[in-house]
């Protein structure tokens, strides 16, 4: 089941007040994504790519060589 299908299923079973809250949140997110300067980059990585990037950062970028200086 895709995230979209799961969300629709959850919304179909949710009470109206929760559906309204989710709708309000969704509208705020859409408005923010259109105007934020980094919005064009949102969602461009797959989950696998994001995990690889996080691993690379943790492995390579957080290393301090005290003898380098």
Secondary structure, DSSP 8 states (H G I E B T S, - for coil): --HHHHHHHHHHHS-HHHHHHHHHHHHHHHHHHHHSTTGGGTT-S-HHHHHHHHHHIIIIIT---TT--
